[in-house]
Amino acid sequence: MIRNQEQFEKALEQVQAYLAEPPREGGPDDANFSRLLVELDEYRAALPPEEEAHPVAEAVARLEQELADFRERYPERDHSGRLSHFGFGQDIGGES
């Protein structure tokens, strides 16, 4: 569980590494990738409203774009569950 800015930044770095070089689907790194996305989203959601201009909000906006790019680069991967965070909704994974 991410509890502070330092942990958030470390998790964000790990996710960005997975986005650059995706782990083998279904493997332990893939599970870690999914877990980190959930934790990042939960940390973001737990921020008080006055934190909207916080660096976390900026980092999350960049991550959302990176996740969208990842989805486009790897359409054959099962993105259901993993990318449903960060406002992507239920259409991830090929369902419309």
KOLPATOR-574387 format. One record per residue: residue number from 1; residue in one letter; x, y, z of N, C-alpha, C, CB in turn. Coordinates in steps of 0.02 Angstrom, whole numbers, plus 50000, padded with zeros to 5 digits. Glycine has a CB too. Example, Ala and Ser with C-alpha at 12.3 -4.5 7.8 and 13.67 -1.06 7.14 Angstrom:
2
ATOM,1,A,50660,49716,50390,50615,49775,50390,50660,49835,50390,50565,49776,50452
ATOM,2,S,50642,49888,50354,50684,49947,50357,50645,50002,50394,50704,49970,50286
end
This chain:
96
ATOM,1,M,50042,49941,50000,50000,50000,50000,50045,50063,50000,49952,50000,50061
ATOM,2,I,50027,50110,49959,50065,50172,49953,50038,50220,50005,50060,50202,49880
ATOM,3,R,50084,50246,50046,50063,50290,50101,50090,50361,50096,50085,50260,50166
ATOM,4,N,50138,50373,50052,50168,50440,50048,50194,50453,49978,50224,50447,50100
ATOM,5,Q,50216,50515,49968,50240,50537,49902,50300,50496,49878,50259,50611,49905
ATOM,6,E,50345,50480,49924,50404,50441,49905,50385,50372,49878,50452,50434,49965
ATOM,7,Q,50339,50339,49912,50316,50273,49890,50278,50279,49824,50272,50240,49943
ATOM,8,F,50240,50332,49817,50204,50345,49755,50253,50351,49697,50161,50409,49760
ATOM,9,E,50306,50390,49706,50354,50400,49652,50391,50336,49635,50405,50454,49672
ATOM,10,K,50407,50296,49685,50441,50232,49673,50395,50185,49633,50462,50199,49739
ATOM,11,A,50332,50181,49653,50284,50138,49617,50274,50163,49546,50217,50135,49654
ATOM,12,L,50271,50228,49538,50262,50258,49471,50321,50239,49426,50255,50334,49476
ATOM,13,E,50382,50242,49453,50441,50223,49415,50438,50150,49393,50505,50235,49456
ATOM,14,Q,50415,50106,49439,50410,50036,49422,50358,50025,49367,50391,49995,49484
ATOM,15,V,50302,50059,49371,50250,50052,49320,50276,50077,49253,50186,50091,49340
ATOM,16,Q,50311,50132,49253,50338,50159,49191,50389,50111,49160,50371,50227,49203
ATOM,17,A,50427,50076,49202,50473,50025,49176,50435,49968,49144,50519,49998,49233
ATOM,18,Y,50379,49947,49175,50338,49894,49146,50305,49918,49081,50284,49872,49196
ATOM,19,L,50286,49981,49078,50257,50007,49016,50308,50008,48959,50228,50077,49027
ATOM,20,A,50371,50022,48976,50424,50023,48926,50442,49953,48903,50486,50058,48954
ATOM,21,E,50441,49906,48949,50458,49836,48934,50408,49792,48971,50533,49819,48954
ATOM,22,P,50352,49777,48938,50298,49739,48972,50321,49671,48998,50240,49731,48926
ATOM,23,P,50298,49654,49057,50314,49588,49084,50275,49534,49046,50298,49584,49159
ATOM,24,R,50299,49472,49054,50264,49416,49023,50194,49411,49053,50304,49348,49033
ATOM,25,E,50145,49410,49009,50076,49408,49031,50063,49347,49074,50028,49410,48971
ATOM,26,G,50032,49358,49132,50016,49303,49177,50071,49286,49226,49999,49243,49138
ATOM,27,G,50130,49315,49218,50186,49301,49262,50185,49343,49325,50251,49312,49226
ATOM,28,P,50234,49332,49370,50235,49369,49433,50245,49444,49423,50289,49342,49477
ATOM,29,D,50285,49464,49373,50294,49535,49361,50230,49567,49333,50352,49546,49312
ATOM,30,D,50192,49528,49295,50129,49553,49269,50080,49565,49327,50098,49503,49219
ATOM,31,A,50080,49520,49375,50037,49529,49434,50059,49590,49475,50038,49465,49478
ATOM,32,N,50125,49600,49480,50151,49658,49516,50132,49722,49479,50228,49653,49523
ATOM,33,F,50135,49721,49413,50115,49778,49372,50043,49797,49388,50123,49762,49297
ATOM,34,S,49999,49749,49388,49928,49761,49402,49918,49787,49473,49887,49697,49392
ATOM,35,R,49953,49757,49521,49947,49778,49591,49970,49850,49599,49989,49732,49636
ATOM,36,L,50025,49868,49567,50050,49937,49572,50000,49987,49543,50117,49943,49536
ATOM,37,L,49968,49969,49487,49918,50014,49458,49860,50025,49506,49893,49986,49391
ATOM,38,V,49838,49972,49539,49784,49978,49587,49805,50023,49645,49763,49908,49613
ATOM,39,E,49866,50012,49671,49890,50052,49727,49899,50125,49708,49955,50023,49752
ATOM,40,L,49924,50138,49649,49931,50207,49626,49863,50242,49622,49967,50210,49558
ATOM,41,D,49815,50206,49594,49748,50234,49587,49716,50246,49656,49704,50188,49545
ATOM,42,E,49725,50200,49701,49697,50207,49769,49729,50266,49805,49707,50143,49809
ATOM,43,Y,49794,50275,49797,49828,50331,49829,49801,50397,49801,49905,50327,49819
ATOM,44,R,49795,50400,49736,49769,50461,49704,49698,50475,49728,49769,50452,49627
ATOM,45,A,49657,50425,49732,49587,50434,49752,49581,50455,49825,49549,50370,49741
ATOM,46,A,49631,50438,49866,49628,50455,49937,49652,50526,49952,49671,50406,49975
ATOM,47,L,49680,50560,49903,49703,50628,49915,49644,50674,49927,49744,50653,49855
ATOM,48,P,49652,50720,49974,49598,50769,49985,49588,50813,49923,49614,50813,50046
ATOM,49,P,49527,50839,49913,49513,50880,49854,49560,50940,49846,49442,50906,49858
ATOM,50,E,49583,50969,49901,49628,51026,49895,49696,51007,49866,49637,51058,49962
ATOM,51,E,49708,50943,49858,49772,50920,49830,49769,50915,49754,49791,50853,49860
ATOM,52,E,49717,50938,49722,49708,50932,49650,49769,50957,49610,49646,50969,49628
ATOM,53,A,49800,51011,49632,49858,51038,49596,49923,51005,49619,49862,51114,49606
ATOM,54,H,49917,50958,49661,49975,50922,49689,50013,50886,49633,49951,50870,49742
ATOM,55,P,50077,50877,49641,50116,50841,49590,50089,50771,49574,50187,50834,49612
ATOM,56,V,50054,50740,49621,50025,50675,49609,49975,50680,49552,49991,50647,49673
ATOM,57,A,49934,50732,49552,49884,50740,49499,49917,50747,49431,49839,50801,49513
ATOM,58,E,49972,50784,49429,50008,50791,49365,50038,50725,49343,50064,50844,49372
ATOM,59,A,50067,50688,49390,50097,50623,49374,50043,50574,49350,50134,50594,49434
ATOM,60,V,49986,50575,49381,49931,50531,49362,49906,50548,49291,49873,50536,49412
ATOM,61,A,49902,50611,49275,49881,50631,49208,49930,50604,49156,49877,50708,49202
ATOM,62,R,49995,50608,49170,50045,50580,49123,50037,50504,49119,50116,50599,49146
ATOM,63,L,50027,50472,49177,50019,50400,49178,49958,50378,49138,50013,50374,49250
ATOM,64,E,49904,50415,49144,49844,50398,49105,49859,50398,49030,49787,50447,49121
ATOM,65,Q,49898,50446,49007,49916,50448,48936,49961,50389,48918,49951,50514,48920
ATOM,66,E,50009,50374,48962,50053,50317,48950,50015,50252,48948,50108,50314,49004
ATOM,67,L,49965,50245,48991,49924,50184,48991,49883,50179,48927,49877,50183,49052
ATOM,68,A,49857,50235,48903,49820,50234,48840,49866,50214,48782,49788,50304,48826
ATOM,69,D,49926,50240,48782,49975,50222,48731,49992,50148,48736,50039,50265,48738
ATOM,70,F,50000,50122,48797,50016,50052,48808,49960,50008,48780,50025,50038,48883
ATOM,71,R,49899,50027,48793,49841,49990,48768,49842,49986,48692,49776,50022,48793
ATOM,72,E,49859,50042,48660,49861,50043,48586,49919,50002,48559,49867,50116,48562
ATOM,73,R,49977,50003,48593,50036,49966,48570,50027,49891,48579,50098,49988,48607
ATOM,74,Y,49989,49870,48629,49982,49798,48644,49908,49779,48647,50017,49781,48712
ATOM,75,P,49872,49785,48591,49800,49770,48592,49785,49696,48606,49769,49790,48526
ATOM,76,E,49834,49653,48594,49822,49581,48603,49825,49561,48676,49873,49541,48563
ATOM,77,R,49852,49603,48719,49856,49587,48790,49788,49595,48823,49908,49631,48825
ATOM,78,D,49777,49557,48876,49715,49563,48914,49723,49622,48963,49699,49497,48953
ATOM,79,H,49691,49677,48947,49696,49737,48989,49639,49742,49039,49698,49798,48945
ATOM,80,S,49592,49695,49037,49535,49699,49082,49560,49695,49154,49483,49642,49067
ATOM,81,G,49529,49733,49196,49549,49734,49266,49607,49780,49279,49566,49665,49288
ATOM,82,R,49660,49775,49241,49720,49814,49253,49709,49887,49234,49778,49786,49214
ATOM,83,L,49684,49900,49175,49677,49969,49153,49608,49997,49166,49692,49973,49079
ATOM,84,S,49568,49961,49205,49503,49989,49222,49511,50045,49273,49456,49934,49249
ATOM,85,H,49570,50051,49301,49584,50105,49347,49602,50168,49306,49642,50086,49396
ATOM,86,F,49606,50223,49339,49624,50286,49307,49572,50309,49257,49691,50279,49274
ATOM,87,G,49509,50292,49268,49456,50319,49228,49447,50289,49159,49467,50390,49220
ATOM,88,F,49476,50232,49145,49470,50203,49079,49403,50167,49070,49526,50155,49067
ATOM,89,G,49370,50148,49122,49305,50116,49116,49309,50043,49098,49264,50152,49065
ATOM,90,Q,49254,50015,49077,49249,49944,49065,49262,49923,48994,49182,49920,49085
ATOM,91,D,49278,49970,48949,49288,49951,48879,49357,49922,48867,49279,50011,48834
ATOM,92,I,49400,49922,48917,49467,49894,48909,49461,49819,48901,49512,49912,48971
ATOM,93,G,49503,49792,48859,49503,49719,48849,49462,49699,48789,49478,49684,48910
ATOM,94,G,49445,49747,48747,49412,49730,48685,49337,49736,48687,49429,49662,48666
ATOM,95,E,49308,49747,48745,49235,49754,48750,49216,49826,48737,49209,49731,48818
ATOM,96,S,49161,49838,48701,49141,49906,48686,49079,49925,48725,49129,49914,48612
end
